[in-house]
Amino acid sequence: DGNLSIVPAAASKDEGILTSKRVWLVLGILLLVAGGSVAGVLATREESEPVSVLTTPSPSESMVPSLPPSAAPSMVPSIAPSTTRHAQIEYALKDNVFQCCLQSDAFQWLTEIDTWSPPGDSADPYSLWRERYALSTLYFSTNGPDWSTDLNFWLDPESVCSWNGVYRLPGGETSHKGIKCDESDHVTGLFLRGGNLTGTLPQDIFANLPNVEDLVLVSSDLTGTLPRLPSNMTYCELDSNRFSGISEDFFVSLTKLSSLSLAENDLVGPLHRLPESIQSFSAHSNRLSGTIPEWLFSANTELTNLELCKLVSM
């Protein structure tokens, strides 16, 4: 029948290609939709749980954790220098009893006015503080501001070893005046002739001067009971003052004492037993009483010079 029509093969091929394109287009749309959904999920996750990202610090960034200002380390000492000095003095004098008001004046001078400090290489700085305190106590307890002008080196801001001078004696001779020290800067001698020292010495003043071997405090106006002396003492002159008392155990610890002069004072009572090491003893022009004890000659075998009285011509 002439009504039948036949589709050419080429037309069927074109139709298949078109169908394939449609399929790929649909797949592409689906992929786009799916991609958008994944991106949305990731964005939501980033907002709720931030992802940590490691980065390499630049050379200018510090690898040391930052600290708040109050916790940041510093090269400045936590205690100011003046506070450190004050703390050292307090520690050095922790066993001292501050009697009002002489010794407290010495402590105040040491902490608030004086500027000296022990050298950094000192083996025992605390003993140097105690010696300086004792010498300043001597000054304030004996009316230091009225001392003679030739002692104006006392309380100098330098080492106590520089607190010295020279006496000009009659005949052109000279004598040491002030402080004598050993190679470790410890005080070993105290020489004050005259000087207008007045007042009473604290009984424990030499407790902080344990290395003193030579003591000369003569021709002044010192009163009261003789202070306890350090056990290292070998030579002592306390002439021409107004000392009035001496304790019974005064000589007990003075096992090295070889020369002692207490002449021209106001000492009263009997003569107490002298150390066996004594070689020279003078106590004339006092108010001693009693008899001369036998032990003075039997026990003191080293004694070669004894002065208990002074004869004057009429």
LOPA-946950 format. One record per residue (C-alpha): residue in three letters; y, z negated, x. Coordinates in pm, whole numbers, plus 50000, padded with zeros to 5 digits. Each point is the difference from the previous one (the first is absolute). Example, Ala and Ser with C-alpha at 12.3 -4.5 7.8 and 13.67 -1.06 7.14 Angstrom:
2
ALA495504922051230 SER503445006650137 
//
This chain:
314
ASP500005000050000 GLY503375007850141 ASN501344965149904 LEU498264982450295 SER502154991450308 ILE498764989750351 VAL502104976150217 PRO500245012250358 ALA498454978450274 ALA503344997150183 ALA501544982949698 SER497224973050002 LYS500634992950373 ASP503744994349945 GLU499234976449716 GLY497734978950228 ILE502664997050264 LEU502484988449737 THR497564973849880 SER499514987150355 LYS503744996550051 ARG500254980249683 VAL497304976050123 TRP501744994450334 LEU503294994449822 VAL498454973049783 LEU498424983750305 GLY503355000550179 ILE501704983249706 LEU497294973549989 LEU500384993350372 LEU503764996249960 VAL499524975549718 ALA497444980450196 GLY502224999350308 GLY502884986549801 SER497824972049864 VAL498834989850349 ALA503564999850130 GLY501054977849714 VAL497214975550070 LEU500924998450370 ALA503664994849918 THR499114971849765 ARG497804983650267 GLU502755002550262 GLU502394981949767 SER497554971849928 GLU498274997150341 PRO502115013150291 VAL497925015650271 SER500544985450351 VAL501005026450249 LEU499684992350376 THR502815012850215 THR500574998450373 PRO503134979850080 SER502755017250185 PRO500874987750351 SER503054982049863 GLU497944979449758 SER498754965950122 MET496314992249994 VAL500844962349976 PRO500004986449645 SER503474991449886 LEU500784963149944 PRO502644984349787 PRO503054988950200 SER499004963249986 ALA496535007350142 ALA501005025450263 PRO499164989150356 SER502924992150231 MET500474995250376 VAL502534972349931 PRO498434965050028 SER499474982949668 ILE501984970150140 ALA503475005150137 PRO500494990550369 SER502194970149918 THR497424987349752 THR497245004650255 ARG501984979750254 HIS500624972749743 ALA496304999349910 GLN499024996750367 ILE502354970550045 GLU498704982749689 TYR496425004650118 ALA500804987550350 LEU501664968549861 LYS497614993849710 ASP498884966650151 ASN503534987150062 VAL501684974749775 PHE503625009149937 GLN502014968050010 CYS503295003649822 CYS502185012850127 LEU499905005550375 GLN496735019050024 SER500795019649685 ASP503235011150171 ALA497905012750289 PHE497725018449758 GLN502985015449822 TRP501495011650329 LEU496685014950104 THR499475019549676 GLU503525009449895 ILE502175002250313 ASP497835005550304 THR498865036150063 TRP497474995450282 SER496295007549951 PRO497044995850237 PRO499125031050206 GLY497375022249845 ASP497504993850280 SER500224962049978 ALA496554983950000 ASP501184971049783 PRO503265007749816 TYR499664969949772 SER500214975250289 LEU503195017550114 TRP501444995249651 ARG499124962950011 GLU501634995550341 ARG503175017349883 TYR500044978149692 ALA499644968250211 LEU502885009950228 SER502235007849702 THR498994966449852 LEU501174983550324 TYR503365017249956 PHE500554989949637 SER498684964250043 THR502334992650292 ASN503275013749860 GLY499655034150163 PRO503395013949892 ASP501634972950214 TRP497915006250311 SER501975007250313 THR501075036050050 ASP497725004850299 LEU497084999449753 ASN501385027349775 PHE496985021750076 TRP497904979049759 LEU498975018649682 ASP500605033150174 PRO498245028749811 GLU497915007750307 SER496794983550120 VAL500274962450061 CYS499045007850359 SER503535013550043 TRP501564967449880 ASN500844987150346 GLY502664996950265 VAL500834980850317 TYR501514965550051 ARG502584996250274 LEU499294966250156 PRO502284980250234 GLY499725012650354 GLY499515036049894 GLU496364996349899 THR498675017049688 SER497424990049742 HIS498225018849725 LYS501434996049652 GLY498355009849675 ILE496515013949942 LYS497225008750242 CYS497115022449888 ASP496675012050136 GLU498865036350023 SER498984999649632 ASP503504989249890 HIS498804965249903 VAL502454971550066 THR498874978550293 GLY503264982450090 LEU503104986349827 PHE502994989650215 LEU503144986049834 ARG502214977850214 GLY503004987749807 GLY501045024849734 ASN501234974049749 LEU496734997949805 THR500264972849735 GLY497594987949734 THR496294992649961 LEU497215023450100 PRO497315006549736 GLN496784982350102 ASP497955032049975 ILE502465023450171 PHE497695005550297 ALA496975007049781 ASN501245036049993 LEU500625000050377 PRO496484992050129 ASN500445018350333 VAL503034980450122 GLU499274984350340 ASP503554990950110 LEU502564982849777 VAL503534989650098 LEU502294986149728 VAL502454977850187 SER503594987849974 SER500465005049628 ASP500094977449695 LEU496475003049861 THR498884970349790 GLY496994986449812 THR496364999050104 LEU498745021950282 PRO498275030749853 ARG496325006550065 LEU499655021650310 PRO497565028950055 SER496804991750188 ASN500725026650266 MET503134982350119 THR500134991250370 TYR503724992550055 CYS502394982849757 GLU503594987650035 LEU501684983449700 ASP502594979450193 SER503444989749884 ASN499585002149625 ARG499704973349731 PHE496315001749914 SER499034966449854 GLY496305001849916 ILE496695011050147 SER496705000249811 GLU496964981350136 ASP497965032250021 PHE502825019550167 PHE498075004650327 VAL496495004349860 SER499865038050010 LEU502175004150312 THR497115002150244 LYS501815024950227 LEU503354982150019 SER500984992950362 SER503734991849976 LEU501864982149720 SER503554986949997 LEU501364980249703 ALA502824982550183 GLU503284990249837 ASN498934999849637 ASP499714972449738 LEU496244995650008 VAL498824965549887 GLY496714981050004 PRO497144998750249 LEU498945027750235 HIS497165020549858 ARG497055010950208 LEU500785030550215 PRO497625029050058 GLU497944997250317 SER501415033350119 ILE503534985850036 GLN501495001450350 SER503654992249928 PHE501384977949721 SER503564988649940 ALA501144978349710 HIS502884979650140 SER503124991749800 ASN498164995049670 ARG499234968449798 LEU496304997450074 SER498494965349969 GLY496884981150106 THR498234998050333 ILE499025028250232 PRO496385007449907 GLU497274998750263 TRP498565033349892 LEU503165016650128 PHE498674995950354 SER496254999349944 ALA499575029749770 ASN502825022350123 THR498685007250345 GLU502115031450030 LEU503264981549942 THR502305003150304 ASN503454995049842 LEU500874972649750 GLU503494990749871 LEU500134972349740 CYS503324985150102 LYS503215010550166 LEU501824977350238 VAL503775003150009 SER502374983450244 MET502574975649861 
//
